[in-house]
Amino acid sequence: MKIRLYLDEDAMPEALVQALRLRGADVTTANLEGMANCADVEHLEYATAQGRVLYSFNVSDYLRLHGEYMREGKNHAGIIDSSNGTTWANKCAVC
């Protein structure tokens, strides 16, 4: 199964996008999808609707949004937040 990623504005340098694609990932970005300058919640909603794991360097905001989703009983395809060389990943069941 090929991983499907959506990179928000914090994590979409071309070198990263190309490296992920070379390794077989299905990658799209906020710019390619016309989502530049959208709020974090809009990025997560978009990625969820597309069945894509959201990838960002914005750890604190997406950790908060993940908590809100769980409290509200909502699911997402997953969030990968990376900052300063460390990675936090939380994948949730998709209904």
C-alpha positions in Angstrom: 0.0 0.0 0.0 1.4 3.4 -1.1 1.4 6.1 1.6 -0.6 9.1 0.6 0.8 12.4 2.0 -0.5 16.0 2.1 2.3 18.4 3.1 1.1 21.7 4.6 2.9 25.0 4.0 5.4 24.4 6.8 6.8 21.2 5.2 6.8 21.4 1.5 10.3 22.2 0.2 10.7 20.8 -3.3 13.7 18.6 -2.2 11.5 16.9 0.4 8.6 16.4 -2.0 10.9 14.9 -4.6 12.7 12.6 -2.1 9.4 11.3 -0.9 8.2 10.7 -4.5 11.4 8.9 -5.4 10.7 6.5 -2.5 7.2 5.7 -3.8 5.1 8.1 -1.7 2.0 9.7 -3.3 2.6 13.3 -2.3 0.8 16.5 -2.8 1.2 19.9 -1.2 -0.8 22.8 0.0 0.4 24.9 -3.0 -0.5 22.2 -5.5 -4.0 21.8 -4.0 -4.7 25.6 -3.8 -4.6 25.5 0.0 -1.9 28.1 0.6 -2.6 30.4 3.5 -5.3 28.3 4.9 -5.8 27.6 8.6 -4.3 24.5 10.1 -7.8 23.0 10.7 -8.6 23.5 7.0 -5.4 21.6 6.1 -6.4 18.7 8.4 -10.0 18.7 7.1 -8.7 18.7 3.5 -6.2 15.9 4.1 -8.9 13.9 5.9 -11.3 14.3 3.0 -8.7 13.1 0.6 -7.6 10.1 2.7 -4.1 11.6 3.1 -1.8 11.7 6.1 -1.0 15.3 6.9 2.8 16.0 7.2 3.9 19.2 8.9 6.6 20.8 11.0 3.9 22.5 13.1 3.9 20.1 16.1 2.0 22.1 18.7 -1.0 23.1 16.5 -1.6 19.7 15.0 -1.1 18.0 18.4 -3.9 20.2 19.7 -6.1 19.6 16.6 -5.6 15.8 17.0 -6.8 16.0 20.6 -9.9 18.0 19.5 -10.6 15.4 16.8 -10.4 12.6 19.3 -12.6 14.4 21.9 -15.2 15.0 19.2 -15.1 11.4 18.0 -13.7 12.4 14.6 -11.1 10.5 12.7 -8.3 11.5 10.3 -6.0 9.5 8.1 -3.0 10.4 10.3 -0.7 13.3 11.2 3.1 13.2 11.0 4.6 16.2 12.8 8.3 16.7 12.6 10.4 19.3 14.4 14.2 19.7 15.0 15.0 16.2 13.7 12.5 14.4 16.0 9.3 12.9 14.7 5.9 12.4 16.4 3.5 10.3 14.5 0.0 9.3 15.4 -2.1 7.3 13.1 -5.8 6.8 13.8 -8.3 4.4 12.4 -10.2 5.7 9.4 -13.9 5.0 9.3 
